[in-house]
Amino acid sequence: MEHVRKSNRTEAKVVLNDVAQRLQRCFTAYSAYNNDACTVAGAISDGNTIDSEHGYYSIAGVLTPTTFVLTATAVSGSPQAGDKRCKTLSLDQAGKRDATGSNITECW
């Protein structure tokens, strides 16, 4: 099962990178990550989330005009919910990758 979970983490990484790229485009266009005209900002802030393709992860964000932190959290009931090694994965505007869990060195 651990091998399957490791493979499924790719889904979180793909969505995190996609949302980060979309936020970078918003910053280029509006000089702020959290501008109201940036639809992806509204989709991941104020308690809103974006689900990954197969529903294994839910992506949330904390945004300011000049920073963001995106967090992928395993969805309850999905195969990833039992992933103790990498409970969450995160990515910020500087490209810094982080994780929580018992073996975070293998998460990214």
mmCIF file of the C-alpha atoms, coordinates in Angstrom:
data_MODEL
# 
_entry.id   MODEL 
# 
loop_
_atom_site.group_PDB 
_atom_site.id 
_atom_site.type_symbol 
_atom_site.label_atom_id 
_atom_site.label_alt_id 
_atom_site.label_comp_id 
_atom_site.label_asym_id 
_atom_site.label_entity_id 
_atom_site.label_seq_id 
_atom_site.pdbx_PDB_ins_code 
_atom_site.Cartn_x 
_atom_site.Cartn_y 
_atom_site.Cartn_z 
_atom_site.occupancy 
_atom_site.B_iso_or_equiv 
_atom_site.pdbx_formal_charge 
_atom_site.auth_seq_id 
_atom_site.auth_comp_id 
_atom_site.auth_asym_id 
_atom_site.auth_atom_id 
_atom_site.pdbx_PDB_model_num 
ATOM 1   C CA . MET A 1 1   ? 0.000   0.000  0.000   1.00 0.00 ? 1   MET A CA 1 
ATOM 2   C CA . GLU A 1 2   ? 2.896   2.374  0.703   1.00 0.00 ? 2   GLU A CA 1 
ATOM 3   C CA . HIS A 1 3   ? 4.041   2.073  -2.915  1.00 0.00 ? 3   HIS A CA 1 
ATOM 4   C CA . VAL A 1 4   ? 0.558   3.054  -4.124  1.00 0.00 ? 4   VAL A CA 1 
ATOM 5   C CA . ARG A 1 5   ? 0.456   6.016  -1.746  1.00 0.00 ? 5   ARG A CA 1 
ATOM 6   C CA . LYS A 1 6   ? 3.866   7.173  -2.937  1.00 0.00 ? 6   LYS A CA 1 
ATOM 7   C CA . SER A 1 7   ? 2.645   7.058  -6.541  1.00 0.00 ? 7   SER A CA 1 
ATOM 8   C CA . ASN A 1 8   ? -0.553  8.899  -5.635  1.00 0.00 ? 8   ASN A CA 1 
ATOM 9   C CA . ARG A 1 9   ? 1.444   11.761 -4.091  1.00 0.00 ? 9   ARG A CA 1 
ATOM 10  C CA . THR A 1 10  ? 2.256   12.747 -7.654  1.00 0.00 ? 10  THR A CA 1 
ATOM 11  C CA . GLU A 1 11  ? -1.331  13.941 -7.980  1.00 0.00 ? 11  GLU A CA 1 
ATOM 12  C CA . ALA A 1 12  ? -0.818  16.426 -5.138  1.00 0.00 ? 12  ALA A CA 1 
ATOM 13  C CA . LYS A 1 13  ? 2.433   17.683 -6.650  1.00 0.00 ? 13  LYS A CA 1 
ATOM 14  C CA . VAL A 1 14  ? 0.834   18.220 -10.060 1.00 0.00 ? 14  VAL A CA 1 
ATOM 15  C CA . VAL A 1 15  ? -2.066  20.233 -8.644  1.00 0.00 ? 15  VAL A CA 1 
ATOM 16  C CA . LEU A 1 16  ? 0.174   22.269 -6.333  1.00 0.00 ? 16  LEU A CA 1 
ATOM 17  C CA . ASN A 1 17  ? 2.439   23.218 -9.235  1.00 0.00 ? 17  ASN A CA 1 
ATOM 18  C CA . ASP A 1 18  ? -0.514  24.003 -11.501 1.00 0.00 ? 18  ASP A CA 1 
ATOM 19  C CA . VAL A 1 19  ? -2.175  26.276 -8.953  1.00 0.00 ? 19  VAL A CA 1 
ATOM 20  C CA . ALA A 1 20  ? 1.170   27.967 -8.200  1.00 0.00 ? 20  ALA A CA 1 
ATOM 21  C CA . GLN A 1 21  ? 1.678   28.709 -11.901 1.00 0.00 ? 21  GLN A CA 1 
ATOM 22  C CA . ARG A 1 22  ? -1.830  30.139 -12.171 1.00 0.00 ? 22  ARG A CA 1 
ATOM 23  C CA . LEU A 1 23  ? -1.182  32.343 -9.141  1.00 0.00 ? 23  LEU A CA 1 
ATOM 24  C CA . GLN A 1 24  ? 2.091   33.545 -10.697 1.00 0.00 ? 24  GLN A CA 1 
ATOM 25  C CA . ARG A 1 25  ? 0.143   34.600 -13.794 1.00 0.00 ? 25  ARG A CA 1 
ATOM 26  C CA . CYS A 1 26  ? -2.275  36.504 -11.540 1.00 0.00 ? 26  CYS A CA 1 
ATOM 27  C CA . PHE A 1 27  ? 0.620   38.271 -9.870  1.00 0.00 ? 27  PHE A CA 1 
ATOM 28  C CA . THR A 1 28  ? 2.003   39.244 -13.264 1.00 0.00 ? 28  THR A CA 1 
ATOM 29  C CA . ALA A 1 29  ? -1.369  40.572 -14.413 1.00 0.00 ? 29  ALA A CA 1 
ATOM 30  C CA . TYR A 1 30  ? -2.639  42.199 -11.202 1.00 0.00 ? 30  TYR A CA 1 
ATOM 31  C CA . SER A 1 31  ? 0.497   42.690 -9.037  1.00 0.00 ? 31  SER A CA 1 
ATOM 32  C CA . ALA A 1 32  ? -1.117  40.626 -6.278  1.00 0.00 ? 32  ALA A CA 1 
ATOM 33  C CA . TYR A 1 33  ? -1.757  36.946 -5.669  1.00 0.00 ? 33  TYR A CA 1 
ATOM 34  C CA . ASN A 1 34  ? -5.045  37.638 -3.916  1.00 0.00 ? 34  ASN A CA 1 
ATOM 35  C CA . ASN A 1 35  ? -6.594  40.071 -6.419  1.00 0.00 ? 35  ASN A CA 1 
ATOM 36  C CA . ASP A 1 36  ? -10.384 39.648 -6.804  1.00 0.00 ? 36  ASP A CA 1 
ATOM 37  C CA . ALA A 1 37  ? -9.985  39.278 -10.576 1.00 0.00 ? 37  ALA A CA 1 
ATOM 38  C CA . CYS A 1 38  ? -7.822  36.190 -10.050 1.00 0.00 ? 38  CYS A CA 1 
ATOM 39  C CA . THR A 1 39  ? -10.313 33.315 -10.131 1.00 0.00 ? 39  THR A CA 1 
ATOM 40  C CA . VAL A 1 40  ? -7.895  30.711 -8.777  1.00 0.00 ? 40  VAL A CA 1 
ATOM 41  C CA . ALA A 1 41  ? -7.305  32.887 -5.700  1.00 0.00 ? 41  ALA A CA 1 
ATOM 42  C CA . GLY A 1 42  ? -11.007 32.739 -4.852  1.00 0.00 ? 42  GLY A CA 1 
ATOM 43  C CA . ALA A 1 43  ? -11.076 29.010 -5.485  1.00 0.00 ? 43  ALA A CA 1 
ATOM 44  C CA . ILE A 1 44  ? -8.468  28.267 -2.784  1.00 0.00 ? 44  ILE A CA 1 
ATOM 45  C CA . SER A 1 45  ? -8.924  30.919 -0.117  1.00 0.00 ? 45  SER A CA 1 
ATOM 46  C CA . ASP A 1 46  ? -11.496 31.728 2.567   1.00 0.00 ? 46  ASP A CA 1 
ATOM 47  C CA . GLY A 1 47  ? -12.112 28.049 3.262   1.00 0.00 ? 47  GLY A CA 1 
ATOM 48  C CA . ASN A 1 48  ? -12.499 27.094 -0.404  1.00 0.00 ? 48  ASN A CA 1 
ATOM 49  C CA . THR A 1 49  ? -10.493 24.233 -1.876  1.00 0.00 ? 49  THR A CA 1 
ATOM 50  C CA . ILE A 1 50  ? -9.683  22.650 -5.196  1.00 0.00 ? 50  ILE A CA 1 
ATOM 51  C CA . ASP A 1 51  ? -9.819  18.853 -5.402  1.00 0.00 ? 51  ASP A CA 1 
ATOM 52  C CA . SER A 1 52  ? -7.166  16.917 -7.276  1.00 0.00 ? 52  SER A CA 1 
ATOM 53  C CA . GLU A 1 53  ? -8.129  14.942 -10.385 1.00 0.00 ? 53  GLU A CA 1 
ATOM 54  C CA . HIS A 1 54  ? -8.933  11.659 -8.639  1.00 0.00 ? 54  HIS A CA 1 
ATOM 55  C CA . GLY A 1 55  ? -10.068 13.282 -5.410  1.00 0.00 ? 55  GLY A CA 1 
ATOM 56  C CA . TYR A 1 56  ? -7.120  12.076 -3.338  1.00 0.00 ? 56  TYR A CA 1 
ATOM 57  C CA . TYR A 1 57  ? -6.126  15.593 -2.234  1.00 0.00 ? 57  TYR A CA 1 
ATOM 58  C CA . SER A 1 58  ? -7.768  18.886 -1.395  1.00 0.00 ? 58  SER A CA 1 
ATOM 59  C CA . ILE A 1 59  ? -5.753  22.034 -2.117  1.00 0.00 ? 59  ILE A CA 1 
ATOM 60  C CA . ALA A 1 60  ? -6.148  25.133 0.058   1.00 0.00 ? 60  ALA A CA 1 
ATOM 61  C CA . GLY A 1 61  ? -4.214  28.364 0.110   1.00 0.00 ? 61  GLY A CA 1 
ATOM 62  C CA . VAL A 1 62  ? -3.228  31.248 2.314   1.00 0.00 ? 62  VAL A CA 1 
ATOM 63  C CA . LEU A 1 63  ? -2.701  34.309 0.139   1.00 0.00 ? 63  LEU A CA 1 
ATOM 64  C CA . THR A 1 64  ? -1.523  37.868 0.666   1.00 0.00 ? 64  THR A CA 1 
ATOM 65  C CA . PRO A 1 65  ? -0.777  40.387 -2.055  1.00 0.00 ? 65  PRO A CA 1 
ATOM 66  C CA . THR A 1 66  ? 2.879   39.264 -2.207  1.00 0.00 ? 66  THR A CA 1 
ATOM 67  C CA . THR A 1 67  ? 2.938   35.706 -0.808  1.00 0.00 ? 67  THR A CA 1 
ATOM 68  C CA . PHE A 1 68  ? 1.102   32.425 -0.922  1.00 0.00 ? 68  PHE A CA 1 
ATOM 69  C CA . VAL A 1 69  ? 1.320   29.018 0.694   1.00 0.00 ? 69  VAL A CA 1 
ATOM 70  C CA . LEU A 1 70  ? -0.562  26.162 -0.926  1.00 0.00 ? 70  LEU A CA 1 
ATOM 71  C CA . THR A 1 71  ? -1.274  22.989 1.038   1.00 0.00 ? 71  THR A CA 1 
ATOM 72  C CA . ALA A 1 72  ? -2.394  19.616 -0.282  1.00 0.00 ? 72  ALA A CA 1 
ATOM 73  C CA . THR A 1 73  ? -4.169  17.520 2.326   1.00 0.00 ? 73  THR A CA 1 
ATOM 74  C CA . ALA A 1 74  ? -5.302  13.928 1.793   1.00 0.00 ? 74  ALA A CA 1 
ATOM 75  C CA . VAL A 1 75  ? -9.076  13.596 1.510   1.00 0.00 ? 75  VAL A CA 1 
ATOM 76  C CA . SER A 1 76  ? -10.730 11.457 4.156   1.00 0.00 ? 76  SER A CA 1 
ATOM 77  C CA . GLY A 1 77  ? -11.803 8.113  2.725   1.00 0.00 ? 77  GLY A CA 1 
ATOM 78  C CA . SER A 1 78  ? -9.273  8.221  -0.108  1.00 0.00 ? 78  SER A CA 1 
ATOM 79  C CA . PRO A 1 79  ? -6.299  5.837  -0.316  1.00 0.00 ? 79  PRO A CA 1 
ATOM 80  C CA . GLN A 1 80  ? -4.083  8.747  0.730   1.00 0.00 ? 80  GLN A CA 1 
ATOM 81  C CA . ALA A 1 81  ? -5.896  9.305  4.023   1.00 0.00 ? 81  ALA A CA 1 
ATOM 82  C CA . GLY A 1 82  ? -3.710  6.603  5.597   1.00 0.00 ? 82  GLY A CA 1 
ATOM 83  C CA . ASP A 1 83  ? -0.457  8.181  4.385   1.00 0.00 ? 83  ASP A CA 1 
ATOM 84  C CA . LYS A 1 84  ? 1.400   8.723  7.669   1.00 0.00 ? 84  LYS A CA 1 
ATOM 85  C CA . ARG A 1 85  ? 4.715   9.456  5.942   1.00 0.00 ? 85  ARG A CA 1 
ATOM 86  C CA . CYS A 1 86  ? 3.438   12.511 4.066   1.00 0.00 ? 86  CYS A CA 1 
ATOM 87  C CA . LYS A 1 87  ? 0.258   13.850 5.631   1.00 0.00 ? 87  LYS A CA 1 
ATOM 88  C CA . THR A 1 88  ? 0.402   17.195 3.800   1.00 0.00 ? 88  THR A CA 1 
ATOM 89  C CA . LEU A 1 89  ? 2.519   18.730 1.064   1.00 0.00 ? 89  LEU A CA 1 
ATOM 90  C CA . SER A 1 90  ? 2.967   22.479 0.648   1.00 0.00 ? 90  SER A CA 1 
ATOM 91  C CA . LEU A 1 91  ? 4.451   24.933 -1.820  1.00 0.00 ? 91  LEU A CA 1 
ATOM 92  C CA . ASP A 1 92  ? 4.988   28.684 -1.564  1.00 0.00 ? 92  ASP A CA 1 
ATOM 93  C CA . GLN A 1 93  ? 5.552   31.565 -3.983  1.00 0.00 ? 93  GLN A CA 1 
ATOM 94  C CA . ALA A 1 94  ? 9.331   31.138 -3.811  1.00 0.00 ? 94  ALA A CA 1 
ATOM 95  C CA . GLY A 1 95  ? 9.078   27.474 -4.804  1.00 0.00 ? 95  GLY A CA 1 
ATOM 96  C CA . LYS A 1 96  ? 9.862   26.214 -1.292  1.00 0.00 ? 96  LYS A CA 1 
ATOM 97  C CA . ARG A 1 97  ? 8.479   22.717 -0.817  1.00 0.00 ? 97  ARG A CA 1 
ATOM 98  C CA . ASP A 1 98  ? 7.527   21.379 2.584   1.00 0.00 ? 98  ASP A CA 1 
ATOM 99  C CA . ALA A 1 99  ? 5.578   18.517 4.099   1.00 0.00 ? 99  ALA A CA 1 
ATOM 100 C CA . THR A 1 100 ? 4.318   17.070 7.345   1.00 0.00 ? 100 THR A CA 1 
ATOM 101 C CA . GLY A 1 101 ? 4.399   13.443 8.421   1.00 0.00 ? 101 GLY A CA 1 
ATOM 102 C CA . SER A 1 102 ? 6.764   10.809 9.729   1.00 0.00 ? 102 SER A CA 1 
ATOM 103 C CA . ASN A 1 103 ? 9.161   10.783 6.759   1.00 0.00 ? 103 ASN A CA 1 
ATOM 104 C CA . ILE A 1 104 ? 8.969   14.183 5.059   1.00 0.00 ? 104 ILE A CA 1 
ATOM 105 C CA . THR A 1 105 ? 12.314  13.778 3.282   1.00 0.00 ? 105 THR A CA 1 
ATOM 106 C CA . GLU A 1 106 ? 10.685  11.424 0.773   1.00 0.00 ? 106 GLU A CA 1 
ATOM 107 C CA . CYS A 1 107 ? 7.517   13.456 0.160   1.00 0.00 ? 107 CYS A CA 1 
ATOM 108 C CA . TRP A 1 108 ? 8.825   15.640 -2.674  1.00 0.00 ? 108 TRP A CA 1 
# 
